[in-house]
Amino acid sequence: MDPLSGKPHFPYPPSPIKGEQTVNPRRRLAPLLEPPSLVPLPNPLPETLQRKCPFTSTHTLSVHLLPAAFPRSPSAWGKIEVPLLESFKGKTAKEGRRKWLEQTVEQMFWEQTEAQKMFPDPKANIEVGKVGLWNTVLRIRRNRSAVEERKDARGITLVATHPIGFHKEIWEPAFMHLIEATESASSSIRIEEIWSLEAINHGDTGLINRDFIPKLIDRSDYGRDIANLLIHYLPDGADAFGKDLPTQLSRLPPSVSSSRIKNGFADRNVAALGHSLGGDATALCGISYPRLFSALILLETTLFPVSYKKRGNYVALSTIGRRSSWPSREEAKKGLLKAPLFQAFDPEVLEAYLEYGMYRDDKTGEIRLKCDPAWEASEFTERRSMNEGWELLPTLDERVELRWIMGGKDEASDLVGGPETAQKTVWRRARNASNVRIPGAGHLVVQEKPKETAEDIALFLNHKFRHDVQSKL
């Protein structure tokens, strides 16, 4: 059992973890530059980007924009328009669409392979985008600074990232439970701020960047987006705690950014929450910029060794052909609940997905997914960064405490090779690390068990920062 929570966990493997074939990983994330120009913002901004409201009795929610990490990784270009079944005629319509999807996915995998080469085939049309994209970020801040209210409480800044196909708001039910747990009299910490960062092709961010989104995605760029927020745009605590901030965040002076890279934050205790895609990105960011973090909480990452031949083609194919529009949100809900994946969701999480993961198309009146299935499928064509992250985990600075939150069901780790691989992964960096398996949860542990997930996060943060205070006394 996990000593911290008393719940099941992955014990240290009984036999030594054998070496794996190397992928000769990139040792650090690519540099962050200021973009020469940016994708034009819509005027006025969509209502979801003007959202500002009480989140709890102690916290306020708002939404902000910042330029994404620049440049992005090389990519093939051109938009993928998935044809409807009606586009194929006759009795073989279904077969015709299936073949089209298979050929398109096969082409994407080939282009991804070429994009990772030093000298790609000219036919792949590999380029680096010249226009800067946007990130949107959900901010939940305490109305009164924790330091001002209670001198013995540690104020914590959390940076959260989401899985493939979801959005910044998908964490909200878990955040509600987390704030409730940490506002109790027995808690030694307070959540000063939460920043939930959206990937460039997901949620509201995908709608803003729509016409400029690369055809192919390298998930290490999401890790660079985290670093970009923390190094160049996150205000100092003195300028942010208990205060409103402008919708568009300003870039910080170079002197502040360079100091953070070398020394971390002067007035923030930063912990990262990364789930699945977001967990991979968070691990890569922590490996490259360890001074930014006190702790990493990694939830069901998809890091795996090169020896496991992930079924990327199958997952990409099933994703690109998924339904993406409905006549109404009510119909969307009915359709989603036919699938076991969504049946397992906590009801509040499902409502957040329906409300913030979809939008009304003004041209057709339909309700559509904000994350286009083609963009979602492109995420599954890239495995290099997942292999790199797995290989580099032992190099993560041991001062950064690691907490792994995993699904309790054995099938939770099917994407990475099963429980045996997951067990090896959580002990890749064994010192200053712990893990828990949430009973009854699968890979989408945050969506299925938001309360249990939040309770473990609160337990770990109280343990972590109470221990830090005691060790300095």
N, C-alpha and C positions, 0 to 999 in steps of 0.2 A: 504494500500500500504506500501511497505518497505520504511522506512524513508530515507535510504541511497541511494537507486537507483531509487525510484519512481515507481518501477515495482511491480506486484502482489507478495504477500507473504502469508504465513500461519499466521493469527493473533493468538494471545494467545487464547487458548480454552475458551469458554464462561463459562464453568463449571469446577470445580477443577478436575485435573487428578487423577483418582482413583488409589489406590494401586493395584499392580499386584501380582500374585502368584510368590514367589521367586524361582530362580533356584540355590540358594546357590552358587553364583558365586565365582570363583577363584579371590581372591582380587588383585593379582598382576600377571603380566606375569612371566613365569618361568625364572630362572636365565640363564645368558649367560656365557658359558664356552668356552675355546679354544679347538677346536677339535684335537684329537690325530693324525688324518690323514685326507687327503682330497681326493675327487674324482680326478683321474688324468686328467689334462687338455689336450685337443687335441693339437698336434704339427704338423703343425702350427695352430694357432688360426683361426677360420673362418673369412672371410673378414669383416663380420658385426661387429666382435669384435675388428677389427683393424681400424675401421672407425674413421677418424679424419679429420675434414673439417670446413670451415667457416659455421656458422649457419645463422648469419645475418652480417651486416657490423660492428656490435659492439661486437658480441659474437662468440665463437668457440665451436664446438661440439667434444666430444671424448667419448670412451666407456672404462669402467674399471671393474675389477673383485675384489671380496672380499669373504672370507669364510662366508657362511650363519650362522645364529644363530644356536648354538649347545648346547644341543642335540635337536632333533625334538620330537614332540609328539609321543606317542606309536602308532603303526600301524600294521595292517595285512600286510603280504608281499606276493609278487608274481605279475608278470606283467599280465595285462588284454589285451589279443589280441582279438579285436572285429572281428569276421569272416565276410567276404564278403557274399553277398547274394548268390553268385555262390557256396559257400560251402554247401548250403542246396539244396537238390535235389527234383525234382518233382514239382507237382502243389501246394504243401503246403510249398514251400521254404520260402515265405514271412512270413507265420505264424510261421514256425520253427525258423526263425531268431528273430521274435518278442518275442517268448517265451524265447529264449536264453537271449535276452537283459533284459527281465523282471526278470528272475531268477538271472542274474548277479547283477543287481541293488539291488534286494532284499537281496542278500548275502552281498553286500557292506554296506547296511544300518545296517544289523545285526552285521557285523564286527565293524562298527563304534560305535554302542552301547556298544559292548564288550570292545572296546579300551578305553572307558571312565570309565570303572569300575575299582575299586581297585583290584579285583580278576577276570579277564576275563576268559571266557571259554577257556580251552587249545586248543579246536578245532579251535578257531579263529586265532591261530598262531600270537598273538600280541607280538611285540618286539619293542625296541628302536634302531634305526639305530646307528651303531658304527663308520661309516665313515662320515666325514664332507662334506656337499654339498657346492655349490657355489651360490652366487648372482652375476648378472651383473647389472651394473648401468650406465645409460646415464648421462654424465655431460655436461652442457652447461655453460660456464664461460665467464664473461665479459673480453674483451681483456685488458682493462685498469680498474684498481680498482676504484670503485665509490668514495671512500674516497679521493683518490689521485686527481681525476678529478674535483670533486665538493664538497667542504667541507660541504655544507648545505643539501646534498642528503644522504638519508639513504640507505645503501646497504643491500639487502635482500637475504637470502639463502632460497631456496624452496626445499622441499623434496616431490616428487610426487609418488603416487602408483596407480595401474591400476585395472580395473574390471576383473572378471573371463573371461578367454578365450582370453585376449588381451596381450599387451607387452609394454615394456618401451617406444617405439617409438610412440605409439598411441596418446600420448600427444603432439607430435611435432607441428601440425598445431595450437593448442591452445597456445603453447609456443611462436610461431612466433608472433601471435597477441598480446600476453602479453608483449613481449619485445618491440614491436612497440609502445604500449600504454605507457609504463614506460620510454621510451627513449625520450619522448616529453619534451619540455621545461617547460610545466606546471606541470609535475610530480615531486613530492617531494621524490620519491624513485627511485632506480635503482636495477635491478636484478643482483646481484653479481654472484650468481651461482644457477643453477637448477640441482638437482640430481633425476633422474627418476629411481626408484628401481624396478627391475623385480622379480616376485615371482619365487620360485625354480623350478616350473613345467611349466613355461610359456616362450615363446620366445626363445632367444638364451640360456638362463639359463636352460630351459627344455632339450635342445639338449645336453648340457654339462653334466647335471646330469642324463640323460636318464636312464641308467641301475641301478641307485641307488635311484630313486624317490620312496617314500613310496606309498603304494597302497591307503592309506587314508590320508586326509589332515585336519589339524586343523588350521583354519585361524588365530588363535592367534599367530601362528608361523610367519606369515607375519608381524604381529605387532612387534614380537621379532626381525625380520630382520631389521625393521626400527630402533629400538633401538640399535641394534648391529652396524649398519652403523654410527649412530650419536655418540655413546658412544666410540666405539673402533676403528673406521677407518676413520672418516671424519677429514681431517687435520685442524689445526687451520687456521683461516683466513690469518694470516700473512705468512703462508707457502703455501697458495693456491691461493689467489686472484690475478688474472691476470697472473697466471703461469700455465705451463703444469704440469701434474702429471703422474707418472708411470702407466702402464696398470693395474698392480696388486697393490692394496693399501696395505700399511703396517699397522700392528696392533700398536696402540698407547701405550705408557707406562701406567701401572696401575694408576699412580698418576694423569694423565690427565683424564682418564676414570672416576675415583672416584670423581674428582672435578666436572666434567660435571653433574653427577647424582645429586650431592648436590647443585651445584650453577648455572648450565647451562653453556652457552658459554660466554667466555670473550670478543670475538671480532666478533660474528655473531648474526644477528637477524634472527632466524629460524622460518619459517612458513611451515606448512605441507598441501599438497593437496592430499586428499584421495577420490577416486571415487569407489563406490559400494564395492566390496571386499576390495579394498585398503582403502576405508573410514572406514570400520569396523576395519581393522588392525590399522589405524591411531588413531581412537578413543581409542582403547585398549592401544596403546602405550602412548598416551597422559595422560590417566588415571594413568598408572603406573609410567611414567617419565615426570611429568609436567614441571620440570625445563628446559627441553630441548627446549621447544616451547614458542614463543610469541603468536602464534595464530594457530588454526586448521581450515582449510577450508574443510568441509565435503560435498561431492557431492553425493547425492542419495545413502546413505549407505543402507545396508540391515539389519540393526539392527531392531529387533522387539521384542515385549513382548512374554513371554511363552504362553500367552492365545491364540495367533494366531497360528493355526496349519498350518504351511507353507507347500505348495504342493511340498515338496522336491522330492518325488518319481517321480512325473510327469516330473519335470524339468530335473532331472538326467537321466530319461529314454529317453527324447527327445534329450538330449545332447549326450549321449554315442553312439547313433545310427546315428549321423549326418555325412554327407559326409566330408571326410578329405583329399581327393586327386583329382587332375585334370591333364589332359595332359599338360596344360600350364597355365600361369597366365591370359591370355586372356579368356580361358575357365572358369577359376575360377571366374573371374569378372562377366562373363555372368551368371554363376550359382548363385552367391551370389545375384545379382541384381534381381533375381526372388523372393527373400524373402523381405517382407515389412521391416524387421529389417534393412537390408543393404540399402534398397531404401531410408531410412531416413537419411543415413550418409551424412555428408559434403563430397564432391568429394575428397578433399585433404586428409581427414581422411581415406577414402576407399583406396586411393592409398598407404597410409602408411601401412594399414593392408595387402594389397597385397604384398608390397615390404618387409616388416619386420616381418609379422606374418606368413610367409610361406617360404619354402626352397625347393631347388631341390634335390630330393632323387637320389644319385649317382647310386644306384642299379637298379632303375626302370626308371629313367629319369622323373618321375612325380613330380608335384608341390604338396607339402604336408603342412598341418598345423604344425607349430612348437609346438603348444599346442595340444597334442593328446586328442581326445574327451573323452577317458577314464580318463585321468588326470583331464580334465575339469569337467566331471561328478562327480568325487570324491569330488570336492569342495561342491557339493550340498547335500552330505550325512551328513554334519555336521551342526548343528544348535545351539549347546551349546554356542559357542563364540558369536554368534549374540544375543542370549538371555542375556548373561552375559554383553555384551557391553551396551545393552539397559537398563538393571537394574542399571549398574554402572555409567551411564552418569551424574547423579546428583553429583557424588563424584569428578568429574573433577575439579581441582583447578580453582577457579573463576578468577584468574589472567590471565589464558589462554583464550584469546578471541575466541569465536566460530562464524564462519560464515557458514551457511548451504546454498548450492546452489542446488535447486531442479528442477525437470522437471515441466513445467507448465501444461502438460496434466494430467488429473486425473488418467489415466492408468499407469502413471510413477511409482506409488507406489503400483502397484498390487502385487509385490513380497513380500511386507511386510504387506499387509492387507488393502491397499487402503488409500485415502487421510486422513481419520480420524486418522489412526495410524500414518501416516507421520506427521500430525499436532502435535500429542502428542510427537513424537520423537524429533522434532526440539525445543520443549520447555521443554524437560526433565531437561536440565540445563538452566534455564531461564535468570539468571543474566549474563551480559556481552555476550549476544548472539543475533544474528539476522539471518534472512533468506530471501531468494528471490526465486521466481519461474520463471524460464526462459520461456517466452511465446513460445509455439509451440514445446517444448522439451519433450521427454519421459525420461525413466530411464537412457538411454545412452546420457545424456545431453552433455558431452564433445565431443562425436563423432558426434552428430547431430548439435550442435550449438557451435563450438569451438571459434568463434569470440565473440559471446555474453557472453560465459563463461569467456573468458579471460578479457573482458571489466569489468565484475563484480569483478573478482579477483583483477584487477588493481585498481578499485574504492575502494574496501575494504582495500587493502594494503596501499594506499595513506591515507585513512581515519585513519586507525589503527596507522600507524607510525608517521603521522603528529600530531595526538592526543597525542601519547606517548611523542614526543618532547616537545609539549606545556605544558603537565602536569608536566614535569621535570624542566621547566623554572621558 
